[in-house]
């Protein structure tokens, strides 16, 4: 790994968790939008051009790929699950349960959601704030 990638990984691994109990609106926003990412939808927020932001499906897929690659590099795929998934989808079809292989590769049932949540966490407070501001403005003008 190059130095910049190692530094980025170190910073990511050593982030302090956000206390989601402080604001239930943030928790709700993260839960809803993590599911949207996992369902293949891009998550957007902000209404003014200067406030707009997004986490795309491609960013989510890249984060999942990085997670899987790291697990493979670290030797955590002892049963060639990548190969089994490819074969399952190309040849075996319904006769093979790819879900078990995918869960094994991810490392846990919650890993996919955890990745989605981690992509959304840095944006959650601002997105909720912008949504609340939009709601206030809409009520003021009667929309």
C-alpha positions in Angstrom: 0.0 0.0 0.0 1.2 3.5 -0.7 1.7 6.0 2.1 -1.4 8.1 1.2 -3.6 5.1 1.2 -2.2 3.8 4.5 -2.8 7.3 6.0 -6.3 7.4 4.7 -7.0 3.9 6.1 -5.5 4.8 9.4 -7.7 8.0 9.7 -10.8 6.0 8.7 -10.1 3.2 11.1 -9.5 5.6 14.0 -12.5 7.9 13.6 -14.6 8.5 16.7 -18.1 7.3 16.3 -20.9 9.8 16.1 -23.3 9.7 19.0 -26.5 9.0 17.2 -28.5 9.1 20.4 -28.1 12.8 20.6 -30.5 13.5 17.6 -33.1 11.0 16.6 -33.6 12.9 13.3 -30.1 12.1 12.3 -30.5 8.5 13.3 -33.7 8.2 11.2 -32.0 10.0 8.2 -29.1 7.6 8.3 -31.3 4.5 8.6 -33.6 5.5 5.8 -30.8 6.5 3.5 -28.5 3.6 4.2 -31.4 1.4 3.0 -31.8 3.5 -0.1 -28.1 3.1 -0.9 -28.4 -0.7 -0.4 -31.4 -0.7 -2.7 -29.4 1.0 -5.4 -30.5 4.6 -5.1 -28.3 7.7 -4.9 -28.9 9.7 -1.7 -29.1 13.4 -2.2 -29.7 16.4 0.2 -29.9 20.1 0.0 -32.2 22.3 -2.0 -30.0 25.3 -2.8 -27.3 24.8 -5.3 -24.6 25.7 -2.8 -26.0 23.2 -0.2 -26.5 20.2 -2.5 -24.7 16.9 -1.8 -24.9 13.3 -2.6 -23.6 9.8 -2.0 -23.9 7.9 -5.2 -24.5 4.2 -5.7 -21.1 4.1 -7.4 -19.4 5.4 -4.3 -21.2 2.8 -2.3 -20.2 0.0 -4.7 -16.6 1.2 -4.6 -16.6 1.2 -0.7 -18.0 -2.4 -0.7 -15.4 -3.4 -3.3 -12.6 -1.9 -1.1 -14.0 -3.7 1.9 -14.1 -7.0 0.0 -10.6 -6.5 -1.4 -9.2 -5.7 2.0 -10.7 -8.9 3.4 -9.3 -10.9 0.6 -5.8 -9.3 0.9 -5.9 -10.0 4.6 -6.6 -13.7 3.9 -10.1 -13.7 5.2 -11.5 -15.6 2.1 -10.4 -19.2 2.9 -13.0 -20.8 0.7 -12.6 -19.0 -2.6 -16.0 -17.3 -2.2 -15.4 -14.8 -5.0 -14.9 -17.6 -7.5 -18.0 -19.4 -6.1 -20.1 -16.4 -6.5 -19.1 -15.9 -10.1 -19.7 -19.6 -10.9 -23.0 -19.5 -9.1 -24.2 -16.5 -11.1 -22.9 -17.7 -14.5 -23.6 -21.5 -14.3 -25.4 -22.9 -11.3 -28.2 -20.3 -11.1 -30.9 -21.2 -8.6 -29.2 -24.4 -7.5 -26.6 -22.4 -5.5 -27.1 -20.1 -2.5 -24.9 -17.1 -3.3 -26.2 -15.3 -0.3 -24.1 -17.5 2.1 -21.0 -16.8 0.0 -21.7 -13.1 -0.1 -22.2 -12.9 3.6 -19.0 -14.8 4.2 -17.1 -12.4 2.0 -18.5 -9.4 3.7 -17.6 -10.8 7.1 -21.0 -10.2 8.8 -24.6 -9.8 8.1 -24.4 -6.1 9.0 -21.3 -5.2 7.0 -23.1 -3.9 4.0 -25.3 -1.6 6.1 -22.3 -0.5 8.1 -20.5 0.6 4.9 -23.6 2.5 3.8 -23.9 4.2 7.2 -20.2 5.1 7.3 -20.6 6.8 3.9 -23.6 8.8 5.2 -22.4 9.7 8.7 -20.2 12.7 7.7 -23.2 14.3 5.9 -26.1 13.4 8.2 -26.2 16.4 10.5 -26.0 18.9 7.6 -28.6 17.0 5.6 -31.0 16.9 8.5 -30.4 20.6 9.2 -31.0 21.5 5.5 -34.2 19.4 5.5 -35.5 21.2 8.6 -34.7 24.6 7.1 -36.5 23.6 3.9 -39.5 22.5 6.0 -39.6 25.8 7.9 -39.4 27.8 4.7 -42.1 25.8 3.1 -44.4 26.3 6.1 -43.7 30.1 6.1 -44.7 30.5 2.5 -47.6 28.0 2.8 -46.5 25.1 0.7 
